[in-house]
Each structure stands twice: as C-alpha cells, then as structure tokens.
C-alpha cells in the first residue's frame, strides 16, 4: 500500500511538468522561471532514486521518479535556451 501511495505522490507531482515545459517552449523567455527551484526539484528526484537504489528497493515507482527527473531536466534545458533568447533580444534593442 505504501508503494501505491508513493507512486501517486510522484505522479501527482509530475502532472505539472508537461504544462511547465510547454509554457517554457512557447514563452521563449526565462522571465518568471527560477533555475534554483528547478535544480532543487531535480535534486529531490535524484535523492528519491538514490534512496531506492541504496535500499535495494527498486520497484516500478522508480520509473515515475525517472520520468519526473527527465521532465524537470527538459525544463532546465529550456530555461537556458530561453535565457539565451532573452540575451539576444536585449542586444537587438
């Protein structure tokens, strides 16, 4: 039962990431995004994965941790892309 609840927790946390990624892609600006926040979230998912590995408790729940980490990583990449676009736009003004 605890694994099912953990799975739902990670899934519910992960529901917001596709929306954030799409918004980052369309916005083409880093304004309003916090790289520190994104890095803390990514570090949290890494810690969750490592805790499962170190405890020898690798189950299907790890898949959801990895999926969330991949989505947060994509948002981090988009943050730096958008930051570069912001710099280019500032130079053109």
DOVOTOR-74329 format. One record per residue: residue in three letters; chain; x, y, z of N, C-alpha, C, CB in turn. Coordinates in nm, 3 decimals. Glycine has a CB too. Example, Ala and Ser with C-alpha at 12.3 -4.5 7.8 and 13.67 -1.06 7.14 Angstrom:
// residues 2
<site res="ALA" chain="A" n_u="1.319" n_v="-0.569" n_w="0.780" ca_u="1.230" ca_v="-0.450" ca_w="0.780" c_u="1.320" c_v="-0.330" c_w="0.780" cb_u="1.131" cb_v="-0.447" cb_w="0.905"/>
<site res="SER" chain="A" n_u="1.285" n_v="-0.225" n_w="0.708" ca_u="1.367" ca_v="-0.106" ca_w="0.714" c_u="1.290" c_v="0.003" c_w="0.787" cb_u="1.408" cb_v="-0.060" cb_w="0.572"/>
This chain:
// residues 93
<site res="UNK" chain="A" n_u="0.082" n_v="-0.121" n_w="0.000" ca_u="0.000" ca_v="0.000" ca_w="0.000" c_u="0.086" c_v="0.126" c_w="0.000" cb_u="-0.093" cb_v="0.000" cb_w="0.121"/>
<site res="UNK" chain="A" n_u="0.199" n_v="0.125" n_w="0.073" ca_u="0.282" ca_v="0.245" ca_w="0.081" c_u="0.344" c_v="0.277" c_w="-0.056" cb_u="0.393" cb_v="0.226" cb_w="0.186"/>
<site res="UNK" chain="A" n_u="0.377" n_v="0.173" n_w="-0.134" ca_u="0.433" ca_v="0.198" ca_w="-0.267" c_u="0.329" c_v="0.259" c_w="-0.360" cb_u="0.486" cb_v="0.069" cb_w="-0.328"/>
<site res="UNK" chain="A" n_u="0.205" n_v="0.217" n_w="-0.347" ca_u="0.098" ca_v="0.274" ca_w="-0.431" c_u="0.080" c_v="0.421" c_w="-0.396" cb_u="-0.035" cb_v="0.197" cb_w="-0.411"/>
<site res="UNK" chain="A" n_u="0.080" n_v="0.454" n_w="-0.268" ca_u="0.067" ca_v="0.594" ca_w="-0.227" c_u="0.188" c_v="0.676" c_w="-0.273" cb_u="0.051" cb_v="0.603" cb_w="-0.074"/>
<site res="UNK" chain="A" n_u="0.306" n_v="0.618" n_w="-0.263" ca_u="0.426" ca_v="0.688" ca_w="-0.311" c_u="0.418" c_v="0.711" c_w="-0.462" cb_u="0.553" cb_v="0.609" cb_w="-0.276"/>
<site res="UNK" chain="A" n_u="0.371" n_v="0.610" n_w="-0.534" ca_u="0.355" ca_v="0.623" ca_w="-0.678" c_u="0.260" c_v="0.738" c_w="-0.711" cb_u="0.303" cb_v="0.491" cb_w="-0.738"/>
<site res="UNK" chain="A" n_u="0.146" n_v="0.744" n_w="-0.643" ca_u="0.050" ca_v="0.851" ca_w="-0.668" c_u="0.110" c_v="0.988" c_w="-0.633" cb_u="-0.078" cb_v="0.828" cb_w="-0.587"/>
<site res="UNK" chain="A" n_u="0.189" n_v="0.994" n_w="-0.526" ca_u="0.254" ca_v="1.120" ca_w="-0.489" c_u="0.344" c_v="1.167" c_w="-0.603" cb_u="0.336" cb_v="1.103" cb_w="-0.359"/>
<site res="UNK" chain="A" n_u="0.428" n_v="1.078" n_w="-0.653" ca_u="0.522" ca_v="1.116" ca_w="-0.758" c_u="0.448" c_v="1.148" c_w="-0.888" cb_u="0.624" cb_v="1.004" cb_w="-0.782"/>
<site res="UNK" chain="A" n_u="0.344" n_v="1.073" n_w="-0.919" ca_u="0.264" ca_v="1.102" ca_w="-1.039" c_u="0.198" c_v="1.238" c_w="-1.028" cb_u="0.157" cb_v="0.992" cb_w="-1.062"/>
<site res="UNK" chain="A" n_u="0.140" n_v="1.267" n_w="-0.913" ca_u="0.072" ca_v="1.395" ca_w="-0.895" c_u="0.171" c_v="1.512" c_w="-0.901" cb_u="-0.004" cb_v="1.398" cb_w="-0.762"/>
<site res="UNK" chain="A" n_u="0.291" n_v="1.493" n_w="-0.847" ca_u="0.394" ca_v="1.596" ca_w="-0.861" c_u="0.429" c_v="1.614" c_w="-1.009" cb_u="0.521" cb_v="1.560" cb_w="-0.779"/>
<site res="UNK" chain="A" n_u="0.433" n_v="1.503" n_w="-1.081" ca_u="0.475" ca_v="1.506" ca_w="-1.221" c_u="0.372" c_v="1.558" c_w="-1.318" cb_u="0.512" cb_v="1.371" cb_w="-1.262"/>
<site res="UNK" chain="A" n_u="0.248" n_v="1.567" n_w="-1.277" ca_u="0.142" ca_v="1.614" ca_w="-1.367" c_u="0.167" c_v="1.756" c_w="-1.415" cb_u="0.007" cb_v="1.606" cb_w="-1.297"/>
<site res="UNK" chain="A" n_u="0.230" n_v="1.838" n_w="-1.333" ca_u="0.250" ca_v="1.978" ca_w="-1.368" c_u="0.366" c_v="1.999" c_w="-1.465" cb_u="0.275" cb_v="2.058" cb_w="-1.243"/>
<site res="UNK" chain="A" n_u="0.459" n_v="1.906" n_w="-1.475" ca_u="0.577" ca_v="1.930" ca_w="-1.557" c_u="0.550" c_v="1.942" c_w="-1.706" cb_u="0.674" cb_v="1.821" cb_w="-1.536"/>
<site res="UNK" chain="A" n_u="0.464" n_v="1.861" n_w="-1.767" ca_u="0.437" ca_v="1.883" ca_w="-1.910" c_u="0.383" c_v="2.024" c_w="-1.938" cb_u="0.337" cb_v="1.779" cb_w="-1.961"/>
<site res="UNK" chain="A" n_u="0.298" n_v="2.073" n_w="-1.850" ca_u="0.244" ca_v="2.209" ca_w="-1.867" c_u="0.356" c_v="2.312" c_w="-1.857" cb_u="0.136" cb_v="2.238" cb_w="-1.762"/>
<site res="UNK" chain="A" n_u="0.446" n_v="2.294" n_w="-1.762" ca_u="0.558" ca_v="2.387" ca_w="-1.744" c_u="0.650" c_v="2.383" c_w="-1.866" cb_u="0.637" cb_v="2.353" cb_w="-1.617"/>
<site res="UNK" chain="A" n_u="0.676" n_v="2.265" n_w="-1.919" ca_u="0.761" ca_v="2.250" ca_w="-2.036" c_u="0.700" c_v="2.319" c_w="-2.157" cb_u="0.786" cb_v="2.102" cb_w="-2.067"/>
<site res="UNK" chain="A" n_u="0.572" n_v="2.298" n_w="-2.179" ca_u="0.503" ca_v="2.361" ca_w="-2.293" c_u="0.505" c_v="2.513" c_w="-2.278" cb_u="0.356" cb_v="2.310" cb_w="-2.303"/>
<site res="UNK" chain="A" n_u="0.481" n_v="2.561" n_w="-2.157" ca_u="0.483" ca_v="2.705" ca_w="-2.133" c_u="0.622" c_v="2.762" c_w="-2.160" cb_u="0.440" cb_v="2.736" cb_w="-1.989"/>
<site res="UNK" chain="A" n_u="0.726" n_v="2.693" n_w="-2.114" ca_u="0.863" ca_v="2.738" ca_w="-2.137" c_u="0.895" c_v="2.741" c_w="-2.287" cb_u="0.962" cb_v="2.647" cb_w="-2.064"/>
<site res="UNK" chain="A" n_u="0.851" n_v="2.639" n_w="-2.358" ca_u="0.877" ca_v="2.630" ca_w="-2.501" c_u="0.810" c_v="2.745" c_w="-2.576" cb_u="0.827" cb_v="2.495" cb_w="-2.556"/>
<site res="UNK" chain="A" n_u="0.686" n_v="2.771" n_w="-2.544" ca_u="0.610" ca_v="2.875" ca_w="-2.615" c_u="0.651" c_v="3.016" c_w="-2.574" cb_u="0.462" cb_v="2.856" cb_w="-2.590"/>
<site res="UNK" chain="A" n_u="0.684" n_v="3.035" n_w="-2.447" ca_u="0.713" ca_v="3.169" ca_w="-2.396" c_u="0.842" c_v="3.226" c_w="-2.455" cb_u="0.722" cb_v="3.166" cb_w="-2.244"/>
<site res="UNK" chain="A" n_u="0.941" n_v="3.141" n_w="-2.477" ca_u="1.071" ca_v="3.184" ca_w="-2.530" c_u="1.135" c_v="3.293" c_w="-2.445" cb_u="1.054" cb_v="3.233" cb_w="-2.673"/>
<site res="UNK" chain="A" n_u="1.111" n_v="3.288" n_w="-2.314" ca_u="1.174" ca_v="3.378" ca_w="-2.219" c_u="1.194" c_v="3.304" c_w="-2.087" cb_u="1.089" cb_v="3.507" cb_w="-2.198"/>
<site res="UNK" chain="A" n_u="1.302" n_v="3.341" n_w="-2.019" ca_u="1.331" ca_v="3.281" ca_w="-1.888" c_u="1.268" c_v="3.361" c_w="-1.775" cb_u="1.482" cb_v="3.269" cb_w="-1.867"/>
<site res="UNK" chain="A" n_u="1.208" n_v="3.473" n_w="-1.810" ca_u="1.147" ca_v="3.559" ca_w="-1.707" c_u="1.035" c_v="3.482" c_w="-1.636" cb_u="1.092" cb_v="3.691" cb_w="-1.770"/>
<site res="UNK" chain="A" n_u="1.037" n_v="3.490" n_w="-1.505" ca_u="0.935" ca_v="3.422" ca_w="-1.426" c_u="0.972" c_v="3.280" c_w="-1.386" cb_u="0.807" cb_v="3.420" cb_w="-1.501"/>
<site res="UNK" chain="A" n_u="1.086" n_v="3.231" n_w="-1.436" ca_u="1.133" ca_v="3.096" ca_w="-1.400" c_u="1.246" c_v="3.108" c_w="-1.300" cb_u="1.179" cb_v="3.018" cb_w="-1.526"/>
<site res="UNK" chain="A" n_u="1.255" n_v="3.014" n_w="-1.209" ca_u="1.363" ca_v="3.010" ca_w="-1.111" c_u="1.447" c_v="2.885" c_w="-1.135" cb_u="1.307" cb_v="3.012" cb_w="-0.966"/>
<site res="UNK" chain="A" n_u="1.570" n_v="2.907" n_w="-1.181" ca_u="1.660" ca_v="2.793" ca_w="-1.204" c_u="1.693" c_v="2.723" c_w="-1.073" cb_u="1.789" cb_v="2.839" cb_w="-1.274"/>
<site res="UNK" chain="A" n_u="1.702" n_v="2.799" n_w="-0.966" ca_u="1.730" ca_v="2.740" ca_w="-0.835" c_u="1.618" c_v="2.644" c_w="-0.794" cb_u="1.746" cb_v="2.851" cb_w="-0.728"/>
<site res="UNK" chain="A" n_u="1.494" n_v="2.685" n_w="-0.814" ca_u="1.379" ca_v="2.600" ca_w="-0.784" c_u="1.385" c_v="2.472" c_w="-0.866" cb_u="1.246" cb_v="2.675" cb_w="-0.812"/>
<site res="UNK" chain="A" n_u="1.410" n_v="2.485" n_w="-0.996" ca_u="1.416" ca_v="2.368" ca_w="-1.083" c_u="1.528" c_v="2.273" c_w="-1.041" cb_u="1.436" cb_v="2.411" cb_w="-1.229"/>
<site res="UNK" chain="A" n_u="1.642" n_v="2.329" n_w="-1.002" ca_u="1.754" ca_v="2.245" ca_w="-0.958" c_u="1.724" c_v="2.174" c_w="-0.827" cb_u="1.880" cb_v="2.330" cb_w="-0.943"/>
<site res="UNK" chain="A" n_u="1.656" n_v="2.243" n_w="-0.736" ca_u="1.617" ca_v="2.178" ca_w="-0.610" c_u="1.521" c_v="2.062" c_w="-0.636" cb_u="1.552" cb_v="2.280" cb_w="-0.515"/>
<site res="UNK" chain="A" n_u="1.426" n_v="2.082" n_w="-0.725" ca_u="1.331" ca_v="1.975" ca_w="-0.758" c_u="1.405" c_v="1.857" c_w="-0.821" cb_u="1.221" cb_v="2.027" cb_w="-0.854"/>
<site res="UNK" chain="A" n_u="1.494" n_v="1.886" n_w="-0.916" ca_u="1.572" ca_v="1.779" ca_w="-0.980" c_u="1.655" c_v="1.703" c_w="-0.876" cb_u="1.665" cb_v="1.837" cb_w="-1.091"/>
<site res="UNK" chain="A" n_u="1.719" n_v="1.777" n_w="-0.785" ca_u="1.798" ca_v="1.713" ca_w="-0.680" c_u="1.710" c_v="1.625" c_w="-0.591" cb_u="1.870" cb_v="1.819" cb_w="-0.594"/>
<site res="UNK" chain="A" n_u="1.589" n_v="1.668" n_w="-0.565" ca_u="1.496" ca_v="1.587" ca_w="-0.486" c_u="1.463" c_v="1.456" c_w="-0.554" cb_u="1.368" cb_v="1.665" cb_w="-0.460"/>
<site res="UNK" chain="A" n_u="1.440" n_v="1.461" n_w="-0.686" ca_u="1.413" ca_v="1.337" ca_w="-0.759" c_u="1.536" c_v="1.246" c_w="-0.761" cb_u="1.368" cb_v="1.369" cb_w="-0.903"/>
<site res="UNK" chain="A" n_u="1.656" n_v="1.304" n_w="-0.776" ca_u="1.779" ca_v="1.224" ca_w="-0.771" c_u="1.791" c_v="1.156" c_w="-0.635" cb_u="1.904" cb_v="1.314" cb_w="-0.800"/>
<site res="UNK" chain="A" n_u="1.763" n_v="1.230" n_w="-0.528" ca_u="1.768" ca_v="1.171" ca_w="-0.393" c_u="1.667" c_v="1.058" c_w="-0.378" cb_u="1.742" cb_v="1.278" cb_w="-0.286"/>
<site res="UNK" chain="A" n_u="1.549" n_v="1.076" n_w="-0.434" ca_u="1.447" ca_v="0.970" ca_w="-0.429" c_u="1.492" c_v="0.845" c_w="-0.501" cb_u="1.316" cb_v="1.020" cb_w="-0.488"/>
<site res="UNK" chain="A" n_u="1.553" n_v="0.863" n_w="-0.619" ca_u="1.603" ca_v="0.749" ca_w="-0.695" c_u="1.717" c_v="0.681" c_w="-0.618" cb_u="1.653" cb_v="0.794" cb_w="-0.835"/>
<site res="UNK" chain="A" n_u="1.811" n_v="0.761" n_w="-0.568" ca_u="1.923" ca_v="0.704" ca_w="-0.494" c_u="1.878" c_v="0.630" c_w="-0.368" cb_u="2.021" cb_v="0.813" cb_w="-0.457"/>
<site res="UNK" chain="A" n_u="1.776" n_v="0.683" n_w="-0.300" ca_u="1.727" ca_v="0.614" ca_w="-0.180" c_u="1.672" c_v="0.477" c_w="-0.215" cb_u="1.620" cb_v="0.698" cb_w="-0.110"/>
<site res="UNK" chain="A" n_u="1.604" n_v="0.467" n_w="-0.329" ca_u="1.550" ca_v="0.337" ca_w="-0.373" c_u="1.664" c_v="0.242" c_w="-0.407" cb_u="1.457" cb_v="0.355" cb_w="-0.495"/>
<site res="UNK" chain="A" n_u="1.765" n_v="0.294" n_w="-0.478" ca_u="1.878" ca_v="0.210" ca_w="-0.518" c_u="1.957" c_v="0.163" c_w="-0.396" cb_u="1.970" cb_v="0.286" cb_w="-0.615"/>
<site res="UNK" chain="A" n_u="1.990" n_v="0.255" n_w="-0.307" ca_u="2.070" ca_v="0.220" ca_w="-0.189" c_u="1.998" c_v="0.125" c_w="-0.094" cb_u="2.109" cb_v="0.345" cb_w="-0.115"/>
<site res="UNK" chain="A" n_u="1.866" n_v="0.137" n_w="-0.088" ca_u="1.788" ca_v="0.048" ca_w="-0.002" c_u="1.762" c_v="-0.087" c_w="-0.069" cb_u="1.655" cb_v="0.114" cb_w="0.036"/>
<site res="UNK" chain="A" n_u="1.799" n_v="-0.098" n_w="-0.196" ca_u="1.772" ca_v="-0.221" ca_w="-0.270" c_u="1.624" c_v="-0.242" c_w="-0.294" cb_u="1.829" cb_v="-0.341" cb_w="-0.197"/>
<site res="UNK" chain="A" n_u="1.551" n_v="-0.133" n_w="-0.300" ca_u="1.405" ca_v="-0.137" ca_w="-0.313" c_u="1.364" c_v="-0.078" c_w="-0.448" cb_u="1.336" cb_v="-0.061" cb_w="-0.197"/>
<site res="UNK" chain="A" n_u="1.424" n_v="-0.129" n_w="-0.554" ca_u="1.394" ca_v="-0.078" ca_w="-0.687" c_u="1.266" c_v="-0.145" c_w="-0.737" cb_u="1.513" cb_v="-0.104" cb_w="-0.786"/>
<site res="UNK" chain="A" n_u="1.162" n_v="-0.065" n_w="-0.747" ca_u="1.032" ca_v="-0.114" ca_w="-0.793" c_u="0.983" c_v="-0.024" c_w="-0.907" cb_u="0.928" cb_v="-0.117" cb_w="-0.676"/>
<site res="UNK" chain="A" n_u="0.862" n_v="-0.048" n_w="-0.952" ca_u="0.804" ca_v="0.030" ca_w="-1.061" c_u="0.793" c_v="0.178" c_w="-1.027" cb_u="0.668" cb_v="-0.024" cb_w="-1.096"/>
<site res="UNK" chain="A" n_u="0.794" n_v="0.215" n_w="-0.901" ca_u="0.783" ca_v="0.355" ca_w="-0.859" c_u="0.903" c_v="0.435" c_w="-0.910" cb_u="0.773" cb_v="0.366" cb_w="-0.705"/>
<site res="UNK" chain="A" n_u="1.019" n_v="0.370" n_w="-0.922" ca_u="1.139" ca_v="0.438" ca_w="-0.970" c_u="1.117" c_v="0.494" c_w="-1.110" cb_u="1.260" cb_v="0.341" cb_w="-0.970"/>
<site res="UNK" chain="A" n_u="1.037" n_v="0.427" n_w="-1.190" ca_u="1.006" ca_v="0.474" ca_w="-1.326" c_u="0.947" c_v="0.615" c_w="-1.320" cb_u="0.907" cb_v="0.377" cb_w="-1.397"/>
<site res="UNK" chain="A" n_u="0.859" n_v="0.639" n_w="-1.225" ca_u="0.795" ca_v="0.770" ca_w="-1.215" c_u="0.892" c_v="0.877" c_w="-1.166" cb_u="0.674" cb_v="0.763" cb_w="-1.120"/>
<site res="UNK" chain="A" n_u="0.984" n_v="0.838" n_w="-1.077" ca_u="1.089" ca_v="0.931" ca_w="-1.035" c_u="1.175" c_v="0.970" c_w="-1.157" cb_u="1.178" cb_v="0.866" cb_w="-0.925"/>
<site res="UNK" chain="A" n_u="1.212" n_v="0.870" n_w="-1.236" ca_u="1.296" ca_v="0.895" ca_w="-1.353" c_u="1.222" c_v="0.982" c_w="-1.455" cb_u="1.341" cb_v="0.762" cb_w="-1.418"/>
<site res="UNK" chain="A" n_u="1.096" n_v="0.952" n_w="-1.481" ca_u="1.016" ca_v="1.033" ca_w="-1.575" c_u="1.009" c_v="1.179" c_w="-1.529" cb_u="0.874" cb_v="0.976" cb_w="-1.590"/>
<site res="UNK" chain="A" n_u="0.985" n_v="1.199" n_w="-1.401" ca_u="0.978" ca_v="1.336" ca_w="-1.348" c_u="1.113" c_v="1.405" c_w="-1.360" cb_u="0.932" cb_v="1.334" cb_w="-1.200"/>
<site res="UNK" chain="A" n_u="1.220" n_v="1.333" n_w="-1.330" ca_u="1.354" ca_v="1.391" ca_w="-1.341" c_u="1.382" c_v="1.431" c_w="-1.486" cb_u="1.461" cb_v="1.291" cb_w="-1.291"/>
<site res="UNK" chain="A" n_u="1.343" n_v="1.348" n_w="-1.580" ca_u="1.361" ca_v="1.382" ca_w="-1.722" c_u="1.282" c_v="1.507" c_w="-1.761" cb_u="1.319" cb_v="1.263" cb_w="-1.810"/>
<site res="UNK" chain="A" n_u="1.160" n_v="1.519" n_w="-1.711" ca_u="1.079" ca_v="1.637" ca_w="-1.744" c_u="1.137" c_v="1.763" c_w="-1.681" cb_u="0.935" cb_v="1.618" cb_w="-1.697"/>
<site res="UNK" chain="A" n_u="1.182" n_v="1.755" n_w="-1.557" ca_u="1.244" ca_v="1.871" ca_w="-1.493" c_u="1.372" c_v="1.907" c_w="-1.566" cb_u="1.272" cb_v="1.842" cb_w="-1.342"/>
<site res="UNK" chain="A" n_u="1.448" n_v="1.807" n_w="-1.608" ca_u="1.571" ca_v="1.832" ca_w="-1.683" c_u="1.541" c_v="1.902" c_w="-1.815" cb_u="1.646" cb_v="1.701" cb_w="-1.710"/>
<site res="UNK" chain="A" n_u="1.434" n_v="1.862" n_w="-1.881" ca_u="1.393" ca_v="1.929" ca_w="-2.005" c_u="1.358" c_v="2.075" c_w="-1.977" cb_u="1.273" cb_v="1.857" cb_w="-2.070"/>
<site res="UNK" chain="A" n_u="1.291" n_v="2.100" n_w="-1.867" ca_u="1.255" ca_v="2.238" ca_w="-1.831" c_u="1.381" c_v="2.320" c_w="-1.799" cb_u="1.159" cb_v="2.240" cb_w="-1.710"/>
<site res="UNK" chain="A" n_u="1.482" n_v="2.257" n_w="-1.740" ca_u="1.608" ca_v="2.325" ca_w="-1.713" c_u="1.678" c_v="2.361" c_w="-1.844" cb_u="1.701" cb_v="2.236" cb_w="-1.625"/>
<site res="UNK" chain="A" n_u="1.680" n_v="2.268" n_w="-1.937" ca_u="1.739" ca_v="2.295" ca_w="-2.069" c_u="1.666" c_v="2.411" c_w="-2.137" cb_u="1.734" cb_v="2.169" cb_w="-2.159"/>
<site res="UNK" chain="A" n_u="1.535" n_v="2.411" n_w="-2.130" ca_u="1.456" ca_v="2.520" ca_w="-2.189" c_u="1.483" c_v="2.652" c_w="-2.120" cb_u="1.307" cb_v="2.487" cb_w="-2.184"/>
<site res="UNK" chain="A" n_u="1.507" n_v="2.648" n_w="-1.988" ca_u="1.539" ca_v="2.771" ca_w="-1.915" c_u="1.664" c_v="2.834" c_w="-1.976" cb_u="1.561" cb_v="2.741" cb_w="-1.764"/>
<site res="UNK" chain="A" n_u="1.768" n_v="2.755" n_w="-1.999" ca_u="1.893" ca_v="2.809" ca_w="-2.054" c_u="1.875" c_v="2.852" c_w="-2.200" cb_u="2.006" cb_v="2.706" cb_w="-2.043"/>
<site res="UNK" chain="A" n_u="1.795" n_v="2.778" n_w="-2.276" ca_u="1.764" ca_v="2.821" ca_w="-2.413" c_u="1.696" c_v="2.957" c_w="-2.409" cb_u="1.674" cb_v="2.717" cb_w="-2.486"/>
<site res="UNK" chain="A" n_u="1.596" n_v="2.970" n_w="-2.322" ca_u="1.520" ca_v="3.095" ca_w="-2.314" c_u="1.604" c_v="3.209" c_w="-2.261" cb_u="1.397" cb_v="3.076" cb_w="-2.227"/>
<site res="UNK" chain="A" n_u="1.696" n_v="3.178" n_w="-2.170" ca_u="1.785" ca_v="3.282" ca_w="-2.119" c_u="1.872" c_v="3.335" c_w="-2.232" cb_u="1.873" cb_v="3.227" cb_w="-2.004"/>
<site res="UNK" chain="A" n_u="1.918" n_v="3.246" n_w="-2.318" ca_u="1.997" ca_v="3.286" ca_w="-2.435" c_u="1.913" c_v="3.372" c_w="-2.530" cb_u="2.050" cb_v="3.162" cb_w="-2.508"/>
<site res="UNK" chain="A" n_u="1.789" n_v="3.336" n_w="-2.550" ca_u="1.699" ca_v="3.416" ca_w="-2.634" c_u="1.678" c_v="3.554" c_w="-2.572" cb_u="1.562" cb_v="3.344" cb_w="-2.651"/>
<site res="UNK" chain="A" n_u="1.663" n_v="3.559" n_w="-2.439" ca_u="1.648" ca_v="3.688" ca_w="-2.370" c_u="1.769" c_v="3.777" c_w="-2.394" cb_u="1.629" cb_v="3.666" cb_w="-2.218"/>
<site res="UNK" chain="A" n_u="1.889" n_v="3.719" n_w="-2.389" ca_u="2.012" ca_v="3.796" ca_w="-2.413" c_u="2.017" c_v="3.849" c_w="-2.556" cb_u="2.136" cb_v="3.709" cb_w="-2.385"/>
<site res="UNK" chain="A" n_u="1.981" n_v="3.763" n_w="-2.651" ca_u="1.979" ca_v="3.806" ca_w="-2.792" c_u="1.879" c_v="3.920" c_w="-2.813" cb_u="1.943" cb_v="3.687" cb_w="-2.884"/>
<site res="UNK" chain="A" n_u="1.763" n_v="3.908" n_w="-2.752" ca_u="1.661" ca_v="4.011" ca_w="-2.766" c_u="1.707" c_v="4.144" c_w="-2.702" cb_u="1.530" cb_v="3.964" cb_w="-2.702"/>
<site res="UNK" chain="A" n_u="1.779" n_v="4.133" n_w="-2.591" ca_u="1.829" ca_v="4.254" ca_w="-2.525" c_u="1.934" c_v="4.324" c_w="-2.610" cb_u="1.887" cb_v="4.220" cb_w="-2.387"/>
<site res="UNK" chain="A" n_u="2.016" n_v="4.248" n_w="-2.681" ca_u="2.118" ca_v="4.306" ca_w="-2.767" c_u="2.058" c_v="4.375" c_w="-2.889" cb_u="2.216" cb_v="4.198" cb_w="-2.811"/>
<site res="UNK" chain="A" n_u="1.945" n_v="4.325" n_w="-2.935" ca_u="1.879" ca_v="4.382" ca_w="-3.053" c_u="1.809" c_v="4.514" c_w="-3.025" cb_u="1.779" cb_v="4.284" cb_w="-3.108"/>
<site res="UNK" chain="A" n_u="1.787" n_v="4.544" n_w="-2.898" ca_u="1.716" ca_v="4.667" ca_w="-2.863" c_u="1.807" c_v="4.785" c_w="-2.863" cb_u="1.650" cb_v="4.655" cb_w="-2.728"/>
